């Protein structure tokens, strides 16, 4: 018999978080080299986000961690113990991992309680009920114990999938694009709830996402992948403020790009002349300016203000912000800016543009190396 939902503890149990390491991981599908020497570590209790475009290898790396696939070469270790190598392969059920799929993968013929109990093995019936109920209560769905998945909203189904993944108290939880199926209205709240639950359970978590903002919101660290390689790894602050190359910079922010040459330690653009430490004298450089780094103001009538004159071509109100398309003298293409809403008077056309120094980045044009 199921216990009274009001009679037991409302919090999920704390897990013993594990360190999960990838060492020189290569993965081939026939002639396709999907992962190319990935070395990465998730520390105990850390939330590590695998970020990158479609086809970058994020989900493949997650599947290797779960034991759903085996790498071509390299090692996967948990707390320093090999779980996958050239000579060892530990099956998924013995890795103490919880896996949460993008489509939730709930069994439609099972109730919510039965779905969560499904992953609990080698327990007495009483212990299975207790652990499942604790996980369901923690995600706030105790009133749906006997409901079936089809009657739940997308956000509620996502929480059931999370409860099922956490019920066995795994050392590592792996989440593949867990919020991609939710509408915008639900995504922020469900993501915040999920983050709180992960912090409470203290499990090591690896979360796959293609959304840079989501990675910054959730991850203690982020590993950005492209074409099967880690382009840059670090905290959101480190990667955003010190991107290794133009690909990284463009993944974390919308950019205005200008081609220039290094002359006397500077690079000239339609938005101004900037100090340049990239490349050699006379070599091409790319100047990237974040759209949020442009301060657009009404003209002040001064010729000594240091601003650049511009004209608003189009203006879109987006609630908290406004998106501006600007014509700037000397620019081959329009310049884009993102400013706080209502900063500029309605109907204004001529403006003065200032560039915030922290939003200017310069890269060598040929190889875009930082």
C-alpha positions as a LaTeX table, in Angstrom:
\begin{tabular}{lrrr}
\hline
Residue & $x$ (\AA) & $y$ (\AA) & $z$ (\AA) \\
\hline
Unk1 & 0.00 & 0.00 & 0.00 \\
Unk2 & 1.21 & 3.51 & $-0.86$ \\
Unk3 & 2.03 & 5.69 & 2.13 \\
Unk4 & 0.10 & 8.81 & 2.89 \\
Unk5 & 1.88 & 11.57 & 0.92 \\
Unk6 & 1.73 & 13.88 & 3.91 \\
Unk7 & 3.45 & 11.49 & 6.29 \\
Unk8 & 7.00 & 11.39 & 4.96 \\
Unk9 & 9.91 & 13.68 & 4.43 \\
Unk10 & 9.54 & 16.22 & 1.64 \\
Unk11 & 13.14 & 16.26 & 0.46 \\
Unk12 & 15.06 & 13.83 & $-1.68$ \\
Unk13 & 18.04 & 12.12 & $-0.12$ \\
Unk14 & 21.55 & 13.42 & $-0.66$ \\
Unk15 & 23.74 & 11.40 & $-3.02$ \\
Unk16 & 27.45 & 10.70 & $-2.85$ \\
Unk17 & 28.61 & 12.77 & $-5.79$ \\
Unk18 & 31.33 & 11.33 & $-8.00$ \\
Unk19 & 34.06 & 12.80 & $-10.16$ \\
Unk20 & 33.52 & 11.91 & $-13.82$ \\
Unk21 & 36.48 & 12.15 & $-16.19$ \\
Unk22 & 37.00 & 11.77 & $-19.92$ \\
Unk23 & 40.55 & 11.12 & $-21.07$ \\
Unk24 & 41.51 & 11.53 & $-24.74$ \\
Unk25 & 38.15 & 10.30 & $-25.98$ \\
Unk26 & 37.83 & 9.49 & $-29.69$ \\
Unk27 & 34.63 & 8.23 & $-31.30$ \\
Unk28 & 34.23 & 7.12 & $-34.91$ \\
Unk29 & 31.06 & 6.23 & $-36.77$ \\
Unk30 & 32.57 & 4.61 & $-39.83$ \\
Unk31 & 34.63 & 7.29 & $-41.54$ \\
Unk32 & 33.09 & 10.08 & $-39.43$ \\
Unk33 & 35.33 & 11.23 & $-36.56$ \\
Unk34 & 32.67 & 12.44 & $-34.10$ \\
Unk35 & 34.81 & 13.08 & $-31.00$ \\
Unk36 & 38.43 & 14.09 & $-31.40$ \\
Unk37 & 40.53 & 13.70 & $-28.27$ \\
Unk38 & 38.12 & 15.02 & $-25.62$ \\
Unk39 & 39.69 & 15.42 & $-22.18$ \\
Unk40 & 37.32 & 16.84 & $-19.57$ \\
Unk41 & 36.50 & 16.44 & $-15.88$ \\
Unk42 & 33.35 & 17.08 & $-13.86$ \\
Unk43 & 34.17 & 17.51 & $-10.17$ \\
Unk44 & 31.99 & 16.02 & $-7.42$ \\
Unk45 & 28.79 & 18.04 & $-6.98$ \\
Unk46 & 29.56 & 20.24 & $-10.00$ \\
Unk47 & 27.06 & 21.13 & $-12.72$ \\
Unk48 & 28.96 & 20.98 & $-16.00$ \\
Unk49 & 27.21 & 22.16 & $-19.17$ \\
Unk50 & 28.19 & 20.73 & $-22.54$ \\
Unk51 & 27.41 & 23.51 & $-24.99$ \\
Unk52 & 27.65 & 23.66 & $-28.74$ \\
Unk53 & 25.81 & 23.66 & $-32.07$ \\
Unk54 & 24.04 & 20.61 & $-33.48$ \\
Unk55 & 26.52 & 17.94 & $-34.50$ \\
Unk56 & 29.29 & 19.17 & $-32.23$ \\
Unk57 & 29.43 & 15.90 & $-30.25$ \\
Unk58 & 27.64 & 16.91 & $-27.02$ \\
Unk59 & 25.09 & 14.10 & $-26.93$ \\
Unk60 & 27.64 & 11.53 & $-28.10$ \\
Unk61 & 29.85 & 12.40 & $-25.13$ \\
Unk62 & 26.85 & 12.10 & $-22.80$ \\
Unk63 & 25.99 & 8.67 & $-24.20$ \\
Unk64 & 29.55 & 7.50 & $-23.61$ \\
Unk65 & 29.31 & 8.65 & $-19.99$ \\
Unk66 & 26.04 & 6.74 & $-19.58$ \\
Unk67 & 27.41 & 3.57 & $-21.12$ \\
Unk68 & 24.93 & 3.62 & $-24.00$ \\
Unk69 & 27.84 & 3.63 & $-26.45$ \\
Unk70 & 31.52 & 2.78 & $-26.28$ \\
Unk71 & 34.28 & 5.08 & $-27.43$ \\
Unk72 & 36.74 & 4.08 & $-30.15$ \\
Unk73 & 39.66 & 4.96 & $-27.84$ \\
Unk74 & 40.31 & 6.78 & $-24.58$ \\
Unk75 & 38.99 & 6.26 & $-21.07$ \\
Unk76 & 35.95 & 7.19 & $-18.98$ \\
Unk77 & 36.56 & 7.18 & $-15.22$ \\
Unk78 & 34.39 & 7.58 & $-12.13$ \\
Unk79 & 36.34 & 8.64 & $-9.04$ \\
Unk80 & 39.49 & 7.50 & $-10.81$ \\
Unk81 & 38.10 & 4.04 & $-11.58$ \\
Unk82 & 37.85 & 3.00 & $-15.22$ \\
Unk83 & 34.30 & 2.36 & $-16.35$ \\
Unk84 & 35.15 & 2.34 & $-20.06$ \\
Unk85 & 38.50 & 1.81 & $-21.83$ \\
Unk86 & 40.11 & $-0.49$ & $-24.35$ \\
Unk87 & 39.85 & $-3.35$ & $-21.85$ \\
Unk88 & 36.94 & $-2.36$ & $-19.55$ \\
Unk89 & 33.28 & $-1.68$ & $-20.18$ \\
Unk90 & 30.91 & $-1.24$ & $-17.24$ \\
Unk91 & 27.24 & $-1.54$ & $-18.27$ \\
Unk92 & 24.91 & 1.46 & $-17.66$ \\
Unk93 & 23.08 & $-0.10$ & $-14.72$ \\
Unk94 & 26.33 & $-0.47$ & $-12.78$ \\
Unk95 & 27.66 & 3.08 & $-13.29$ \\
Unk96 & 25.45 & 4.87 & $-10.73$ \\
Unk97 & 24.27 & 7.35 & $-13.34$ \\
Unk98 & 20.82 & 8.84 & $-13.82$ \\
Unk99 & 19.88 & 9.66 & $-17.40$ \\
Unk100 & 17.23 & 12.16 & $-18.38$ \\
Unk101 & 16.34 & 12.12 & $-22.06$ \\
Unk102 & 15.26 & 15.06 & $-24.19$ \\
Unk103 & 11.81 & 13.52 & $-24.82$ \\
Unk104 & 11.45 & 12.43 & $-21.13$ \\
Unk105 & 10.87 & 8.75 & $-22.23$ \\
Unk106 & 8.02 & 8.17 & $-19.77$ \\
Unk107 & 6.05 & 4.94 & $-20.03$ \\
Unk108 & 2.52 & 5.93 & $-21.11$ \\
Unk109 & 0.87 & 2.84 & $-19.61$ \\
Unk110 & 2.38 & 3.45 & $-16.14$ \\
Unk111 & 1.25 & 5.91 & $-13.49$ \\
Unk112 & 3.61 & 8.61 & $-12.29$ \\
Unk113 & 4.45 & 6.55 & $-9.21$ \\
Unk114 & 5.11 & 3.47 & $-11.33$ \\
Unk115 & 7.31 & 5.43 & $-13.72$ \\
Unk116 & 9.49 & 6.71 & $-10.89$ \\
Unk117 & 9.63 & 3.29 & $-9.21$ \\
Unk118 & 10.79 & 1.69 & $-12.44$ \\
Unk119 & 14.41 & 2.72 & $-11.93$ \\
Unk120 & 14.57 & 1.46 & $-8.35$ \\
Unk121 & 15.96 & $-2.06$ & $-8.32$ \\
Unk122 & 17.08 & $-4.47$ & $-5.62$ \\
Unk123 & 14.95 & $-2.80$ & $-2.95$ \\
Unk124 & 12.09 & $-4.05$ & $-0.82$ \\
Unk125 & 8.61 & $-2.89$ & $-1.83$ \\
Unk126 & 8.48 & $-0.55$ & 1.16 \\
Unk127 & 11.85 & 1.02 & 0.37 \\
Unk128 & 10.92 & 1.39 & $-3.30$ \\
Unk129 & 7.71 & 3.21 & $-2.39$ \\
Unk130 & 9.49 & 5.46 & 0.10 \\
Unk131 & 12.24 & 6.53 & $-2.29$ \\
Unk132 & 9.83 & 7.06 & $-5.20$ \\
Unk133 & 7.46 & 9.11 & $-3.06$ \\
Unk134 & 10.30 & 11.25 & $-1.74$ \\
Unk135 & 11.48 & 12.03 & $-5.27$ \\
Unk136 & 7.94 & 12.80 & $-6.48$ \\
Unk137 & 7.24 & 15.10 & $-3.54$ \\
Unk138 & 10.48 & 16.97 & $-4.13$ \\
Unk139 & 9.36 & 17.89 & $-7.63$ \\
Unk140 & 5.92 & 18.89 & $-6.32$ \\
Unk141 & 3.80 & 16.21 & $-8.01$ \\
Unk142 & 2.47 & 14.18 & $-5.08$ \\
Unk143 & $-1.08$ & 15.04 & $-6.18$ \\
Unk144 & $-0.39$ & 13.17 & $-9.45$ \\
Unk145 & 0.83 & 9.87 & $-7.99$ \\
Unk146 & $-1.82$ & 7.83 & $-9.79$ \\
Unk147 & $-2.09$ & 9.97 & $-12.91$ \\
Unk148 & $-0.74$ & 8.91 & $-16.30$ \\
Unk149 & 1.80 & 10.96 & $-18.26$ \\
Unk150 & $-0.66$ & 12.07 & $-20.97$ \\
Unk151 & $-2.70$ & 14.12 & $-18.48$ \\
Unk152 & 0.35 & 16.16 & $-17.40$ \\
Unk153 & 1.69 & 19.33 & $-18.97$ \\
Unk154 & 5.13 & 19.38 & $-20.59$ \\
Unk155 & 6.63 & 20.98 & $-17.50$ \\
Unk156 & 5.08 & 18.35 & $-15.23$ \\
Unk157 & 6.33 & 15.52 & $-17.42$ \\
Unk158 & 9.79 & 17.03 & $-17.26$ \\
Unk159 & 9.62 & 16.97 & $-13.47$ \\
Unk160 & 8.52 & 13.32 & $-13.49$ \\
Unk161 & 11.53 & 12.46 & $-15.66$ \\
Unk162 & 13.78 & 14.31 & $-13.21$ \\
Unk163 & 12.23 & 12.50 & $-10.24$ \\
Unk164 & 12.78 & 9.14 & $-11.95$ \\
Unk165 & 16.43 & 9.99 & $-12.68$ \\
Unk166 & 17.08 & 11.12 & $-9.10$ \\
Unk167 & 15.14 & 8.43 & $-7.22$ \\
Unk168 & 18.02 & 5.89 & $-7.19$ \\
Unk169 & 20.31 & 8.63 & $-5.84$ \\
Unk170 & 22.87 & 8.40 & $-8.65$ \\
Unk171 & 26.38 & 9.73 & $-8.22$ \\
Unk172 & 26.13 & 11.44 & $-11.62$ \\
Unk173 & 23.03 & 12.67 & $-13.44$ \\
Unk174 & 23.17 & 13.17 & $-17.20$ \\
Unk175 & 20.64 & 15.46 & $-18.87$ \\
Unk176 & 20.25 & 15.73 & $-22.65$ \\
Unk177 & 18.63 & 19.07 & $-23.65$ \\
Unk178 & 16.18 & 18.71 & $-20.73$ \\
Unk179 & 14.28 & 21.95 & $-21.38$ \\
Unk180 & 14.14 & 22.06 & $-25.18$ \\
Unk181 & 10.58 & 20.70 & $-25.28$ \\
Unk182 & 9.16 & 23.38 & $-23.00$ \\
Unk183 & 7.59 & 26.61 & $-24.14$ \\
Unk184 & 9.28 & 29.90 & $-23.28$ \\
Unk185 & 6.80 & 30.70 & $-20.52$ \\
Unk186 & 7.58 & 27.50 & $-18.63$ \\
Unk187 & 11.27 & 27.16 & $-19.39$ \\
Unk188 & 12.64 & 29.70 & $-16.92$ \\
Unk189 & 10.61 & 28.45 & $-13.95$ \\
Unk190 & 11.20 & 24.74 & $-14.62$ \\
Unk191 & 14.92 & 25.35 & $-15.18$ \\
Unk192 & 15.16 & 27.24 & $-11.88$ \\
Unk193 & 13.32 & 24.44 & $-10.05$ \\
Unk194 & 15.57 & 21.81 & $-11.61$ \\
Unk195 & 18.70 & 23.73 & $-10.64$ \\
Unk196 & 17.47 & 23.97 & $-7.03$ \\
Unk197 & 16.81 & 20.22 & $-6.93$ \\
Unk198 & 20.25 & 19.40 & $-8.35$ \\
Unk199 & 21.87 & 21.65 & $-5.75$ \\
Unk200 & 19.90 & 19.97 & $-2.97$ \\
Unk201 & 20.70 & 16.42 & $-4.03$ \\
Unk202 & 24.36 & 17.36 & $-4.58$ \\
Unk203 & 24.76 & 14.94 & $-7.47$ \\
Unk204 & 27.35 & 15.67 & $-10.11$ \\
Unk205 & 25.40 & 16.80 & $-13.19$ \\
Unk206 & 26.32 & 17.03 & $-16.86$ \\
Unk207 & 23.76 & 18.98 & $-18.89$ \\
Unk208 & 23.74 & 19.12 & $-22.69$ \\
Unk209 & 22.39 & 22.31 & $-24.24$ \\
Unk210 & 22.75 & 24.38 & $-27.42$ \\
Unk211 & 21.61 & 27.55 & $-25.61$ \\
Unk212 & 24.48 & 29.70 & $-24.29$ \\
Unk213 & 22.24 & 31.64 & $-21.90$ \\
Unk214 & 20.91 & 28.40 & $-20.45$ \\
Unk215 & 24.45 & 27.13 & $-19.94$ \\
Unk216 & 25.40 & 30.36 & $-18.17$ \\
Unk217 & 22.33 & 30.16 & $-15.94$ \\
Unk218 & 22.91 & 26.55 & $-14.91$ \\
Unk219 & 26.55 & 25.61 & $-15.18$ \\
Unk220 & 29.29 & 25.96 & $-12.62$ \\
Unk221 & 31.49 & 25.43 & $-15.66$ \\
Unk222 & 30.85 & 25.24 & $-19.38$ \\
Unk223 & 32.63 & 23.20 & $-22.05$ \\
Unk224 & 31.98 & 24.59 & $-25.53$ \\
Unk225 & 32.31 & 21.98 & $-28.28$ \\
Unk226 & 32.58 & 22.37 & $-32.03$ \\
Unk227 & 33.18 & 19.64 & $-34.60$ \\
Unk228 & 34.01 & 17.07 & $-31.94$ \\
Unk229 & 36.56 & 19.14 & $-30.03$ \\
Unk230 & 36.47 & 21.31 & $-26.91$ \\
Unk231 & 37.01 & 24.86 & $-28.10$ \\
Unk232 & 37.08 & 26.39 & $-24.62$ \\
Unk233 & 36.13 & 25.38 & $-21.08$ \\
Unk234 & 35.72 & 27.48 & $-17.96$ \\
Unk235 & 33.21 & 29.47 & $-15.98$ \\
Unk236 & 30.64 & 31.57 & $-17.81$ \\
Unk237 & 32.48 & 34.72 & $-16.68$ \\
Unk238 & 35.82 & 33.44 & $-17.99$ \\
Unk239 & 34.52 & 32.40 & $-21.38$ \\
Unk240 & 32.34 & 35.46 & $-21.94$ \\
Unk241 & 35.03 & 37.99 & $-21.03$ \\
Unk242 & 38.01 & 36.14 & $-22.52$ \\
Unk243 & 36.80 & 34.14 & $-25.54$ \\
Unk244 & 39.55 & 32.14 & $-27.17$ \\
Unk245 & 38.42 & 32.88 & $-30.71$ \\
Unk246 & 35.69 & 34.44 & $-32.79$ \\
Unk247 & 33.56 & 31.28 & $-32.74$ \\
Unk248 & 33.43 & 31.38 & $-28.94$ \\
Unk249 & 32.69 & 35.10 & $-28.84$ \\
Unk250 & 29.89 & 34.73 & $-31.37$ \\
Unk251 & 28.32 & 31.81 & $-29.51$ \\
Unk252 & 27.87 & 33.87 & $-26.36$ \\
Unk253 & 26.77 & 37.20 & $-27.83$ \\
Unk254 & 25.44 & 38.84 & $-30.97$ \\
Unk255 & 28.33 & 40.66 & $-32.64$ \\
Unk256 & 29.09 & 43.44 & $-35.08$ \\
Unk257 & 32.15 & 42.41 & $-37.10$ \\
Unk258 & 34.61 & 44.73 & $-38.85$ \\
Unk259 & 37.63 & 43.83 & $-40.97$ \\
Unk260 & 40.67 & 45.96 & $-40.27$ \\
Unk261 & 44.48 & 46.04 & $-40.32$ \\
Unk262 & 46.88 & 46.46 & $-37.45$ \\
Unk263 & 48.55 & 49.86 & $-37.84$ \\
Unk264 & 50.80 & 51.29 & $-35.13$ \\
Unk265 & 49.23 & 48.99 & $-32.56$ \\
Unk266 & 45.67 & 50.00 & $-33.40$ \\
Unk267 & 42.78 & 48.81 & $-35.57$ \\
Unk268 & 40.47 & 51.36 & $-37.22$ \\
Unk269 & 36.73 & 50.67 & $-37.66$ \\
Unk270 & 33.64 & 52.77 & $-38.40$ \\
Unk271 & 32.95 & 52.70 & $-34.64$ \\
Unk272 & 36.37 & 54.05 & $-33.71$ \\
Unk273 & 40.04 & 53.19 & $-33.43$ \\
Unk274 & 40.90 & 50.50 & $-30.89$ \\
Unk275 & 44.13 & 49.25 & $-29.34$ \\
Unk276 & 45.24 & 46.07 & $-31.08$ \\
Unk277 & 47.65 & 43.50 & $-29.66$ \\
Unk278 & 46.79 & 40.82 & $-32.20$ \\
Unk279 & 48.99 & 39.85 & $-35.14$ \\
Unk280 & 51.87 & 41.73 & $-36.66$ \\
Unk281 & 52.04 & 45.19 & $-38.18$ \\
Unk282 & 49.94 & 45.42 & $-41.33$ \\
Unk283 & 48.22 & 42.05 & $-40.81$ \\
Unk284 & 44.41 & 41.72 & $-41.07$ \\
Unk285 & 42.38 & 41.54 & $-37.87$ \\
Unk286 & 38.70 & 41.14 & $-37.12$ \\
Unk287 & 37.19 & 43.56 & $-34.63$ \\
Unk288 & 34.09 & 42.21 & $-32.86$ \\
Unk289 & 31.80 & 44.52 & $-30.88$ \\
Unk290 & 28.89 & 43.08 & $-28.91$ \\
Unk291 & 25.52 & 44.60 & $-29.77$ \\
Unk292 & 24.93 & 45.15 & $-26.04$ \\
Unk293 & 28.18 & 47.12 & $-25.90$ \\
Unk294 & 26.84 & 50.06 & $-27.89$ \\
Unk295 & 25.53 & 53.02 & $-25.92$ \\
Unk296 & 23.16 & 54.92 & $-28.22$ \\
Unk297 & 22.17 & 58.43 & $-27.17$ \\
Unk298 & 20.54 & 61.52 & $-28.64$ \\
Unk299 & 23.17 & 63.83 & $-30.19$ \\
Unk300 & 24.61 & 66.30 & $-27.68$ \\
Unk301 & 25.68 & 68.87 & $-30.28$ \\
Unk302 & 29.33 & 68.62 & $-29.26$ \\
Unk303 & 32.15 & 67.81 & $-31.64$ \\
Unk304 & 34.38 & 66.67 & $-28.77$ \\
Unk305 & 32.13 & 64.05 & $-27.20$ \\
Unk306 & 34.10 & 61.09 & $-28.63$ \\
Unk307 & 30.98 & 59.46 & $-29.99$ \\
Unk308 & 30.27 & 58.26 & $-33.52$ \\
Unk309 & 27.32 & 59.77 & $-35.44$ \\
Unk310 & 24.66 & 57.36 & $-36.65$ \\
Unk311 & 21.10 & 57.16 & $-37.90$ \\
Unk312 & 18.40 & 54.72 & $-36.79$ \\
Unk313 & 17.23 & 52.63 & $-39.74$ \\
Unk314 & 14.80 & 50.48 & $-37.76$ \\
Unk315 & 13.79 & 50.04 & $-34.15$ \\
Unk316 & 12.05 & 47.07 & $-32.52$ \\
Unk317 & 10.55 & 47.11 & $-29.04$ \\
Unk318 & 11.21 & 43.77 & $-27.30$ \\
Unk319 & 9.88 & 44.48 & $-23.81$ \\
Unk320 & 12.89 & 44.95 & $-21.57$ \\
Unk321 & 15.15 & 45.83 & $-24.50$ \\
Unk322 & 15.01 & 47.40 & $-27.93$ \\
Unk323 & 16.80 & 46.21 & $-31.04$ \\
Unk324 & 18.25 & 48.93 & $-33.23$ \\
Unk325 & 19.58 & 48.81 & $-36.77$ \\
Unk326 & 21.92 & 51.74 & $-37.38$ \\
Unk327 & 23.58 & 53.32 & $-40.38$ \\
Unk328 & 27.10 & 54.52 & $-39.54$ \\
Unk329 & 29.40 & 56.52 & $-41.86$ \\
Unk330 & 32.10 & 54.33 & $-43.37$ \\
Unk331 & 30.38 & 51.02 & $-42.50$ \\
Unk332 & 29.75 & 48.65 & $-45.42$ \\
Unk333 & 26.89 & 47.03 & $-43.52$ \\
Unk334 & 24.38 & 48.20 & $-40.92$ \\
Unk335 & 25.38 & 48.18 & $-37.26$ \\
Unk336 & 23.13 & 46.48 & $-34.70$ \\
Unk337 & 22.61 & 47.52 & $-31.10$ \\
Unk338 & 20.62 & 46.17 & $-28.15$ \\
Unk339 & 19.69 & 48.85 & $-25.61$ \\
Unk340 & 17.35 & 49.16 & $-22.64$ \\
Unk341 & 13.80 & 49.88 & $-23.71$ \\
Unk342 & 12.68 & 53.49 & $-23.77$ \\
Unk343 & 16.21 & 54.89 & $-23.33$ \\
Unk344 & 15.76 & 56.88 & $-26.51$ \\
Unk345 & 12.89 & 59.30 & $-27.15$ \\
Unk346 & 10.28 & 58.04 & $-29.63$ \\
Unk347 & 10.71 & 59.21 & $-33.21$ \\
Unk348 & 14.38 & 60.11 & $-32.89$ \\
Unk349 & 16.50 & 59.33 & $-35.96$ \\
Unk350 & 19.94 & 60.89 & $-35.54$ \\
Unk351 & 21.99 & 59.52 & $-32.64$ \\
Unk352 & 25.49 & 59.40 & $-31.18$ \\
Unk353 & 27.05 & 55.98 & $-30.59$ \\
Unk354 & 29.56 & 55.16 & $-27.85$ \\
Unk355 & 31.36 & 51.82 & $-27.53$ \\
Unk356 & 31.95 & 50.27 & $-24.11$ \\
Unk357 & 35.58 & 49.09 & $-23.91$ \\
Unk358 & 34.70 & 45.76 & $-22.28$ \\
Unk359 & 32.62 & 44.74 & $-25.30$ \\
Unk360 & 35.38 & 45.13 & $-27.90$ \\
Unk361 & 37.32 & 42.00 & $-28.95$ \\
Unk362 & 40.02 & 41.61 & $-31.59$ \\
Unk363 & 41.03 & 38.40 & $-33.34$ \\
Unk364 & 43.53 & 37.50 & $-36.04$ \\
Unk365 & 41.52 & 37.23 & $-39.24$ \\
Unk366 & 43.23 & 34.23 & $-40.84$ \\
Unk367 & 42.86 & 31.69 & $-38.06$ \\
Unk368 & 40.74 & 33.60 & $-35.54$ \\
Unk369 & 42.95 & 32.41 & $-32.71$ \\
Unk370 & 42.88 & 34.33 & $-29.46$ \\
\hline
\end{tabular}
